[in-house]
Amino acid sequence: MSKGHRAGGKMASSHTTVIPAAGKIIDFLSRQTEVKKISVGFIKHGIKSGRHSLKITKIKSGLFLKIRGTASIQELWVYTDKIEAMKKALEKNFN
């Protein structure tokens, strides 16, 4: 897989470009048996440099993630039946 892109497996949609901070999280999520699908969202470039962070919001069918890289933000939707378990796994590994 080329750097900055993810496709196949649990990845949904034709948009495959990811920021480096999101790539690490997507790779982690792709290995989790509880995750059914990952949908990559918009990237907002050109923000002030800052610390990496992860904001996790529960949604009806899984989790909505807002991932902040050094100078960009990306959104991800993670579809799972084990919402609380996946939230805890992400918090443990990425916060």
C-alpha angles and dihedrals in degrees: 000000000000118000111269096022134089126185142154129032110052094353116116129196133030094266105096105160114116135178116242093253090053092046092064091050093046091050089052093047093047089061093053114099090206092064114090101178141357121207119196116219140190126321119217111202131188101046123143115281112264148140123305114256141170125215115194123197124181116232130183095267101029138307137329113212128197108194121193118203127183095287106357143054128218133190125218133182116209118195117207142137090220097066099156094044092051092046090054092046091052093047091049095049103034110029 
